[in-house]
Amino acid sequence: MARFKPKGKKNRLVKKGKQSRWAPFWTVPKIYGKGKKVHPGRHTKTKRSWRRSNTDA
């Protein structure tokens, strides 16, 4: 990748990075109930890593 990235490309990469974060912790009891222990990353819409998949940004 180029050393200096255009602003538009940088913004797209930032958005993709935000999409691959875990869901907030308070969504777990909201979805599954109070006693259930589930990892918040389980109900994140897009799971993406720079190693596993490409973004085409």
C-alpha positions in Angstrom: 0.0 0.0 0.0 1.1 3.5 -0.6 2.9 5.5 2.1 0.5 8.4 1.8 -3.1 7.4 1.4 -5.8 9.7 -0.1 -8.4 11.0 2.4 -11.3 9.1 0.8 -9.5 5.8 1.0 -8.5 6.5 4.6 -12.1 7.2 5.5 -13.2 4.0 3.9 -10.6 2.0 5.9 -11.7 3.7 9.1 -15.3 2.7 8.5 -14.3 -0.9 7.8 -12.3 -1.0 11.0 -15.2 0.2 13.1 -17.5 -2.4 11.6 -15.3 -5.2 12.8 -15.3 -4.2 16.5 -17.1 -6.2 19.2 -20.7 -5.3 19.9 -21.2 -3.3 23.2 -21.2 -5.4 26.4 -24.7 -4.3 27.4 -26.2 -6.0 24.3 -25.5 -9.5 25.8 -28.1 -9.4 28.6 -30.5 -7.5 26.3 -30.5 -10.3 23.7 -29.9 -13.4 25.7 -31.2 -12.6 29.2 -29.5 -11.7 32.5 -27.8 -15.0 33.4 -26.3 -15.9 29.9 -22.6 -15.5 29.4 -21.9 -14.9 25.7 -19.0 -13.1 24.1 -20.1 -9.7 22.7 -18.2 -10.4 19.5 -20.7 -13.0 18.6 -23.4 -10.6 17.5 -21.2 -8.2 15.6 -22.5 -7.9 12.0 -19.2 -7.9 10.1 -16.2 -9.9 11.3 -13.2 -8.8 9.3 -9.5 -9.0 9.8 -6.6 -7.6 7.7 -5.2 -11.1 7.5 -8.3 -13.0 6.7 -10.3 -10.9 4.3 -9.8 -8.0 1.9 -11.7 -4.8 2.0 -11.3 -3.5 -1.6 -11.1 0.1 -0.2 
